[in-house]
Amino acid sequence: MSEQTRLLIATRNEGKLQEYEPLLAGLPVMLTNLTREGIDHDVEETGSTFTENAVHKAEEYARISGLLTLADDSGLEVDALGGEPGVHSARYAGPDATDEDRYLLLLEKMRDIPRKDRSARFLCVIAVAEPGATAYTSEGVCEGVIALSPEGSHGFGYDPVFFMPEYVRTMAQLPAETKNRVSHRARASQGIRPVLEKLAGR
């Protein structure tokens, strides 16, 4: 592959693309996404686990684009809700809901759950695939609790209601450089870096 391999980040979310830029800094890759590549096809997340969804998206978008492709599936698991929203995190409040709709629904469901029982975790599985090849995967986990109300304006998704006791802040209140060290996506990215170095360096 060339010195600057194009790496397709399988998302249309510019926020997610921007989050990956520092996480993958220093690798011989140039990041692009579905919108920039003009890819309209949607690969459905039909798996029952984050790993199944990430692998399916990476392999399918690699096939469609002909590019080295990184896909992730991530979400929030809340113990008091039996692991909800889990793999349905992005669709928790319906297909056209906003991030705010989703976390407000979560807070409503947890309205009567005391602080001591609000444990939760963010999980992220990253899959990387070359066209026609089986994907490599890496998983990252970040433990926390669900806040009583949203706080902070950084990040996206459930970040405003994910409280991290060791920082006494929600994920949405953390500076970007801190989040890029401790988030579930940051941890999964660290695990996948050696794979990307090998594949992009060919």
C-alpha positions as semicolon CSV with decimal commas, in nm:
position;residue;x (nm);y (nm);z (nm)
1;M;0,000;0,000;0,000
2;S;0,103;0,362;-0,042
3;E;0,273;0,568;0,226
4;Q;-0,056;0,740;0,306
5;T;-0,314;0,464;0,293
6;R;-0,672;0,589;0,283
7;L;-0,855;0,449;0,584
8;L;-1,232;0,453;0,556
9;I;-1,399;0,524;0,890
10;A;-1,738;0,362;0,840
11;T;-1,952;0,651;0,962
12;R;-2,129;0,963;0,840
13;N;-2,090;1,120;1,183
14;E;-1,832;1,398;1,153
15;G;-1,799;1,405;1,533
16;K;-1,689;1,045;1,536
17;L;-1,443;1,106;1,252
18;Q;-1,292;1,399;1,443
19;E;-1,266;1,184;1,754
20;Y;-1,064;0,926;1,563
21;E;-0,812;1,180;1,425
22;P;-0,609;1,215;1,749
23;L;-0,665;0,849;1,843
24;L;-0,500;0,733;1,519
25;A;-0,245;1,014;1,496
26;G;0,101;0,902;1,387
27;L;-0,021;0,614;1,174
28;P;0,049;0,618;0,798
29;V;-0,320;0,663;0,715
30;M;-0,539;0,942;0,578
31;L;-0,887;0,928;0,729
32;T;-1,198;0,950;0,518
33;N;-1,561;0,859;0,578
34;L;-1,870;0,736;0,396
35;T;-1,991;1,086;0,307
36;R;-1,656;1,197;0,166
37;E;-1,635;0,876;-0,040
38;G;-1,990;0,921;-0,172
39;I;-2,105;0,588;-0,029
40;D;-2,484;0,593;0,016
41;H;-2,527;0,226;0,105
42;D;-2,626;0,152;0,465
43;V;-2,498;-0,169;0,619
44;E;-2,759;-0,277;0,873
45;E;-2,647;-0,356;1,228
46;T;-2,818;-0,693;1,253
47;G;-2,584;-0,855;1,505
48;S;-2,671;-0,935;1,865
49;T;-2,331;-0,815;1,994
50;F;-2,107;-0,514;1,940
51;T;-1,843;-0,743;1,786
52;E;-2,082;-0,893;1,531
53;N;-2,198;-0,548;1,422
54;A;-1,848;-0,399;1,398
55;V;-1,712;-0,694;1,198
56;H;-2,010;-0,697;0,961
57;K;-1,977;-0,323;0,891
58;A;-1,599;-0,333;0,844
59;E;-1,607;-0,626;0,603
60;E;-1,903;-0,496;0,402
61;Y;-1,779;-0,139;0,368
62;A;-1,430;-0,266;0,276
63;R;-1,593;-0,473;0,000
64;I;-1,806;-0,181;-0,122
65;S;-1,529;0,082;-0,109
66;G;-1,222;-0,122;-0,194
67;L;-1,049;0,057;0,096
68;L;-0,895;-0,049;0,422
69;T;-1,193;0,007;0,654
70;L;-1,242;0,070;1,024
71;A;-1,587;0,024;1,174
72;D;-1,694;0,031;1,532
73;D;-2,000;-0,052;1,731
74;S;-2,031;0,102;2,070
75;G;-2,293;0,161;2,327
76;L;-2,396;0,188;2,685
77;E;-2,484;-0,097;2,918
78;V;-2,677;-0,009;3,234
79;D;-2,683;-0,278;3,500
80;A;-3,015;-0,171;3,657
81;L;-3,182;-0,200;3,315
82;G;-3,049;-0,548;3,244
83;G;-2,783;-0,420;3,004
84;E;-3,003;-0,174;2,814
85;P;-2,965;0,004;2,581
86;G;-2,673;-0,216;2,469
87;V;-2,649;-0,276;2,094
88;H;-2,962;-0,061;2,054
89;S;-2,794;0,248;2,205
90;A;-2,807;0,449;1,882
91;R;-3,171;0,358;1,818
92;Y;-3,294;0,357;2,176
93;A;-3,557;0,630;2,134
94;G;-3,647;0,549;1,773
95;P;-3,483;0,597;1,433
96;D;-3,515;0,977;1,413
97;A;-3,436;1,058;1,775
98;T;-3,158;1,297;1,878
99;D;-2,882;1,226;2,130
100;E;-3,080;1,431;2,380
101;D;-3,396;1,225;2,317
102;R;-3,200;0,908;2,392
103;Y;-3,037;1,014;2,714
104;L;-3,354;1,178;2,844
105;L;-3,542;0,851;2,784
106;L;-3,268;0,671;2,975
107;L;-3,292;0,915;3,267
108;E;-3,670;0,874;3,272
109;K;-3,638;0,495;3,291
110;M;-3,392;0,536;3,579
111;R;-3,585;0,803;3,765
112;D;-3,647;0,584;4,073
113;I;-3,311;0,404;4,076
114;P;-3,086;0,519;4,365
115;R;-2,731;0,643;4,312
116;K;-2,572;0,324;4,443
117;D;-2,748;0,114;4,178
118;R;-2,671;0,327;3,872
119;S;-2,353;0,149;3,755
120;A;-2,295;0,139;3,380
121;R;-2,024;0,105;3,121
122;F;-1,945;0,221;2,773
123;L;-1,820;-0,054;2,541
124;C;-1,659;-0,015;2,201
125;V;-1,551;-0,283;1,958
126;I;-1,339;-0,169;1,665
127;A;-1,304;-0,390;1,358
128;V;-1,056;-0,332;1,075
129;A;-1,080;-0,514;0,744
130;E;-0,914;-0,512;0,405
131;P;-1,134;-0,585;0,102
132;G;-1,209;-0,956;0,088
133;A;-1,038;-1,032;0,419
134;T;-1,156;-1,124;0,767
135;A;-1,167;-0,835;1,015
136;Y;-0,939;-0,788;1,314
137;T;-1,105;-0,662;1,634
138;S;-1,022;-0,476;1,956
139;E;-1,248;-0,400;2,254
140;G;-1,243;-0,111;2,500
141;V;-1,448;-0,067;2,818
142;C;-1,502;0,241;3,035
143;E;-1,682;0,202;3,371
144;G;-1,900;0,470;3,529
145;V;-2,245;0,549;3,664
146;I;-2,552;0,717;3,520
147;A;-2,585;1,075;3,644
148;L;-2,911;1,213;3,782
149;S;-2,913;1,489;3,519
150;P;-2,710;1,578;3,209
151;E;-2,395;1,786;3,252
152;G;-2,136;1,910;3,003
153;S;-2,127;2,008;2,638
154;H;-1,837;1,807;2,496
155;G;-1,867;1,475;2,316
156;F;-2,188;1,324;2,186
157;G;-2,430;1,040;2,249
158;Y;-2,476;0,952;2,617
159;D;-2,165;1,144;2,730
160;P;-2,365;1,408;2,928
161;V;-2,521;1,145;3,157
162;F;-2,218;0,913;3,194
163;F;-2,054;1,014;3,522
164;M;-1,696;0,905;3,590
165;P;-1,635;0,900;3,968
166;E;-1,254;0,913;3,940
167;Y;-1,279;1,246;3,755
168;V;-1,590;1,371;3,939
169;R;-1,726;1,470;3,597
170;T;-1,941;1,334;3,321
171;M;-1,776;1,222;2,998
172;A;-1,916;1,539;2,837
173;Q;-1,731;1,755;3,092
174;L;-1,389;1,601;3,027
175;P;-1,134;1,789;2,819
176;A;-1,082;1,622;2,482
177;E;-0,725;1,518;2,568
178;T;-0,846;1,336;2,881
179;K;-1,134;1,166;2,699
180;N;-0,892;1,055;2,427
181;R;-0,695;0,866;2,692
182;V;-0,972;0,704;2,895
183;S;-1,280;0,655;2,675
184;H;-1,395;0,315;2,555
185;R;-1,313;0,422;2,198
186;A;-0,966;0,537;2,303
187;R;-0,895;0,202;2,469
188;A;-1,020;0,004;2,169
189;S;-0,814;0,230;1,940
190;Q;-0,496;0,155;2,135
191;G;-0,557;-0,216;2,082
192;I;-0,612;-0,181;1,706
193;R;-0,312;0,048;1,634
194;P;-0,064;-0,240;1,578
195;V;-0,305;-0,394;1,324
196;L;-0,335;-0,065;1,134
197;E;0,043;-0,016;1,139
198;K;0,089;-0,357;0,983
199;L;-0,187;-0,328;0,722
200;A;-0,116;0,032;0,622
201;G;0,259;-0,030;0,610
202;R;0,241;-0,302;0,349
